Amino acid sequence: MREGWPLTPQEIRKIEQYNPCFKERQTMVVRPGELLVQDFFYAGTLTNFGQIYLHAVVDMYSSFAFGLLYAGKTVEGAVAVLRNAVLPFYRARKISIGTVFTDNGQEFGSKESRLYESFLTANKMEHRCTAVHNPKTNGFIERFKRTVLNELFGPMFSNNLHDMVEELQADFAAWLRHYNYERPHVGFRNLGKCPIEMMGDFKP
């Protein structure tokens, strides 16, 4: 923003296009774990396995991301990434998780399955959903999705580099560690800091 001058609508759209996280600038988050956003998206297809989806979670304070590759858009995958990656990370740092924000997909608590809601309740996490029939994508998930597809999954699946899920998960884990621990995130909200640096700035 120019000092003393508000941004024009055109300038705001350009910033949001470059950095989708800026779309969430009105959402006040003051600590890690306060608000996590969760979603899943198609990563690619393995010839001898089938379609692979990434179940992802992003911390809206730090942009720290978690992910698990899973064979399908299932509630089991949504729970697995929380149980196996998200909870151990925050518990090791004695940081409580407040709210998990999702869309209204059946993976996150349909009438047919209450596994997801039950898991959140058992672990003292609140669940907040987008409004019904609202297709708006959270900016933090949008940025993470665009980055991992462009940098990792797009080239990997285009060149048929893997035929086993385990190999794919290992490469994703290495990429994700760089994303969280070594890569500066420009723009809102990190302003050049790595996600792990944002975590370190918070003193519980």
CORKAVEN-V864821 format. One record per pair of residues at least 24 apart in sequence whose C-alpha atoms are under 8 Angstrom apart, sorted by the first residue. I is the first residue (numbers start at 1). GAP is how many residues later the second one is. D is the distance in Angstrom with one decimal. If there is no record, write none. Layout:
# CORKAVEN-V864821
((I,GAP,D) (I,GAP,D))
This chain:
# CORKAVEN-V864821
((19,124,6.9) (19,168,6.7) (19,169,7.3) (20,119,4.5) (20,120,6.5) (20,122,6.4) (20,123,5.6) (21,117,7.8) (21,118,4.3) (21,119,4.8) (21,121,7.8) (21,122,6.7) (21,167,6.2) (21,168,7.2) (22,117,7.0) (22,165,7.8) (22,166,5.6) (22,167,7.5) (23,115,7.8) (23,116,5.7) (24,114,7.4) (24,115,6.2) (24,116,7.8) (25,163,7.7) (29,31,7.0) (29,32,5.8) (30,31,6.8) (31,30,6.0) (31,171,6.5) (32,27,6.7) (32,28,7.6) (32,29,5.3) (32,30,6.4) (32,63,7.3) (32,167,6.3) (32,170,7.3) (33,26,6.3) (33,27,7.9) (33,28,7.4) (33,57,7.4) (33,62,6.6) (33,63,6.1) (33,64,4.5) (33,65,6.1) (33,66,7.8) (34,26,7.9) (34,27,7.6) (34,62,7.5) (34,63,5.7) (34,64,4.6) (34,65,6.2) (35,24,6.4) (35,25,5.8) (35,26,7.4) (35,62,7.3) (35,63,6.0) (35,64,4.9) (35,65,5.9) (35,66,7.1) (36,24,5.8) (36,61,7.9) (36,62,8.0) (36,63,6.2) (36,64,4.8) (36,65,6.0) (37,63,5.6) (37,64,4.6) (37,65,6.0) (37,101,7.5) (37,103,7.6) (37,104,6.9) (38,62,6.8) (38,63,6.1) (38,64,5.3) (38,103,7.4) (39,39,8.0) (39,63,6.3) (39,64,7.4) (39,102,7.2) (40,33,7.2) (40,38,7.9) (41,104,7.7) (43,106,7.1) (43,110,6.1) (43,111,7.9) (44,109,7.0) (44,110,7.9) (44,113,6.2) (45,112,7.3) (46,111,7.9) (46,116,7.5) (46,117,5.7) (46,118,7.3) (46,119,7.9) (47,116,6.6) (48,115,6.8) (49,114,7.8) (49,115,7.6) (49,116,8.0) (55,26,6.7) (56,25,7.3) (56,85,7.8) (57,24,7.8) (57,25,8.0) (57,29,7.8) (57,84,7.6) (58,82,6.7) (58,83,6.5) (58,86,8.0) (60,80,6.7) (61,128,7.4) (61,137,7.6) (62,127,7.4) (62,128,6.6) (62,133,5.0) (62,134,7.3) (62,136,5.1) (62,137,6.3) (63,77,6.9) (63,117,8.0) (63,127,7.6) (63,132,5.5) (64,116,5.7) (64,131,4.9) (64,132,6.8) (65,79,7.8) (65,111,7.5) (65,115,6.8) (66,110,7.7) (68,101,7.6) (69,96,7.8) (69,100,6.4) (73,34,6.9) (74,33,5.6) (75,31,7.7) (75,32,4.3) (75,33,6.4) (75,34,7.9) (75,38,8.0) (75,40,7.1) (75,41,6.4) (76,39,7.9) (76,40,8.0) (78,29,6.8) (78,30,7.3) (78,38,7.3) (79,36,7.9) (79,37,6.0) (79,40,7.2) (95,109,7.3) (97,27,7.9) (97,28,6.1) (98,26,7.8) (98,27,5.5) (98,28,6.2) (99,26,5.6) (99,27,4.5) (99,28,5.6) (99,29,6.8) (100,25,6.9) (100,26,6.2) (100,27,5.1) (100,28,6.2) (101,26,6.1) (101,27,4.8) (101,28,5.6) (101,29,7.6) (102,25,7.7) (102,26,6.4) (102,27,4.9) (102,28,6.5) (103,26,5.2) (103,27,5.0) (103,28,7.9) (104,25,6.0) (104,26,6.4) (104,27,7.7) (104,28,6.8))
